Amino acid sequence: MDEGSESQDWIDDEFAASRFSDVRLGRRLRQLVTQMAGAVGGPIPLACQDWANTKAAYRFLSNSDVSEGKILQGHFQSTALRVAAVEGPILVLQDTTEFSYERKKPEQVGAIGYAPSKRETVGIVRRHTICGLLMHSSLVVTTEGLPLGLAAIKFWSRSKFKGSSALKRHINPTRVPIEAKESIRWLENMRSSTALLGEGQRLIHIGDRENDIYEFFCAAREAGTHFLVRTCVDRLAGDGKHTIAAEMADSPIAGRHMIEIADGVTASLALKYKQIRVLPPIGKQKRYPALDLTIVHAQEQDVPENRSPIDWKLITDLPITSLEGAVEKLQWYALRWKIEVFHKILKSGCRAEDAKLRTAERLVNLLAIYCVLSWRMFWMTMINRTAPTASPDIALTKDEIDLIDRIVIQRTGQPPPRELSSYLTQIARLGGYLARQRDPPPGNTVIWRGWSRLMDMKLGIDLAGRTYG
């Protein structure tokens, strides 16, 4: 693939702010991303095509001057520019995922936990350590669900587990300083994202029940930003003689809201919302103040026998003064699953857990590149839904558009309509999308499959041109 071709335009823009002490490393990064974008899900040798480029890729990933922070620096700045270009509230979704690997020397990568092995004859269960890495990421999306990019990422592994269960039996985890826990990652990502994106009052940091951390609520207030978290802790409220649950139980139902949980399947939710004075944990009341927060409780009515009821309890510092406001916060929280989709693309589309690199440092550098490629694939899927009539130039380069034109002309005799949705639908068709009249818009899986086939065709044309041109 020609390094100066238009296929590299978006990559040059995305990594323009990535800085290395040696400018050649910046060029190598852009070349490597270009190669890997042309072979999504393939191993490094497949993407690089020859030993010289493959060796250069390995050297880049193992270079002591290369880190995930330097690789992602440009993407973070591009995310901030995209946020500045749109109006309205911005949702910052946080979540953690794991990458597991099998290695002959697992100590070079690290550990993420234990898993049961075979049971001994006497009934004793053996356990083995799982080799791998953890990643906590912050994905920025609009309230329509368009992913604008990543704003913060933290990688780590666990090396020691001995005695941890015994320790938990003797120590109340609510009295351990947040700085001594892995939970600090939620606060660090929130602070980093807010500092990067600015305009903290526009940002709403959204997390699942693992993010129900009182220190996080206080840190968000100090950073001048907002949060919306699914709560799992029944905290003390009011004068400290009762809890949030007791106070919400006495609140009347404000209204009902219908949601779709599957194709054609709906559920009726009874909604309550109330501002409550929430107290910090008993062991931390001298360190943290009480906060006036709003609780939204959505509970399903008339639950069918074949599934568990929907029961969401959300906590936020945002004011809610109407049923419409409570419904809006539910809809924002429902977008949290998009970060799980991003992680799915990372693992299934880019096949991040198939990487063969032997050390944590090299794996983290490779995962940083995969993160940008996964975001790009996710963005292409969602921009097709939020701006279907836009020009295809916003997502595709001229040579990619020309190649799709050739494919469609060969099949139908004329090029597709000059709209983004038409071109992305053609890519999805290469990935198995049927494009029937009532089919929903193509999803991430068919987009990344189709993209891989399109890049194979593009490579074939390029090689043919070099051989016969």
Buried (B, 14 or more C-beta within 10 A) or exposed (E): BEEEBBBBEBBEEBBBBBEBEEEEBBEBBBBBBBBBBBBBBBBBBEBBBEEEBBEBBBEBBBBEEBBBEBBBBBBBBBBBEBBEEBEEBBBBBBBBBBBBBEBEEBEBBBBBEBEEEEEEEEEEEEEEBBBBBBBBBBBBBBBEBBBBBBBBBBBBBBEEEEEEEEEEEEEEEEEBEBEEEBBBBBBBBBBBBBEBBEEBEBBBBBBBEBBBBBBBBBBBBEBEBBBBBBBEBEBBBBEEEEBBBEBBEEEEEBBEBEBEEEEEEEBBBBBBBBBBBBBBBEEBEEEBEBBEBBBBBBBBEEBEEEEEEBEBBBBBBBEBEEBEBBBBBBEBBEBBEBBEBBBBBBBBBBBBBEBEBBBBBBBBBBBBBBBBBBBBBBBBBBBBBEBBEBEBEEBBBEBBBBBBBEBBEEEEEEBBEEBBBBBBBBBBBBBEBEEEEEEEBBEBBBBBBBBBBBBBBBBEBBEEEEEEE
